[in-house]
Amino acid sequence: MIKETQKASYANMLINLSEYYEGNEMRHLRAKVAGHILQAKYEDADDILNFFSMVGIVVQKDSIDKEMVWGMFFPDLHPYYLALKTYISEERKEDPTVYQSVIDLDQTLSKYEPQKHLASWGQPRITDFLESEKKFLEKNVSNR
């Protein structure tokens, strides 16, 4: 009974994380960070990585369906991870444990992604992803 309650709690947490991730505040942040990454700047990148760290911790508890997490977050996690790999490496020089849960999450969820899709993630596709994230900010600024 306790395990079932824990699983329900983690499932609710996942739903809450998904709602937060798709909410206006986070969409605005994602757009801003994507724009910075496109300029080879990493301002506010920690906020995106910390979000995915939380998701990774939930997955590490092994109380939630990994395939469901893959469907909800991998389409954004993977390109952000690839785009921020250099930044992550630099941060890990000071603290080798920082963002380990993001690295683990990407590796875990990559197992659910078809190999041909993983192989297609070169720089042009990462740039396209970041441009599409950035457009949210541009749309909202032009609507004001």
ABEGO torsion letter per residue (X at the ends): XAAAAAAAAAAAAAAAAAAAAABAAAAAAAAAAAAAAAAGBABGAAAAAAAAAAAAAAAAAGABBAAAAAAAAAAAAAAAAAAAAAAAAAAAAABAABGAAAAAAAAAAAAABBAAAAAABBAAAAAAAAAAAAAAAAAAAAAX
